[in-house]
Amino acid sequence: MAGTMLPHQHGEEEGIEELRNNLSKEDRFRTVSELFAQLSDPTRIRIFWLLCHYEECVINISAILKMSSPAVSHHLRPLKNSGLIVSRRDGKEVYYRAADTNECRLLHRMIEEVMEITCPK
């Protein structure tokens, strides 16, 4: 499809094929959309940001956020399913933390830049 003409020529046709190629990867855009959907709730953003800095159990997250444990668990589930957080079991207790991925680091930085806050440690 090299040389495809656009309906309106604005002098920016160079690289249009690469742009089209990237836009055709709908599954990748869907993945990003699903990731952002998990962070569409302010409580999930708060929990995610907290877990970027500390590994915590549900009880402690509940106390820090002044929420019930079931409500916190309700928000942890989609964050975990999307790969934004991970968990580990220690006896009967389950501890959560942000996943160590480029995506999580980017989201963490984005939250802090938008909110003009810095890491507590």
Secondary structure, DSSP 8 states (H G I E B T S, - for coil): -TT---SS--S--TTHHHHHHHHT-HHHHHHHHHHHHHTSSHHHHHHHHHHHH--EEHHHHHHHHT--HHHHHHHHHHHHHTTSEEEEEETTEEEEEE--SHHHHHHHHHHHHHHT-----
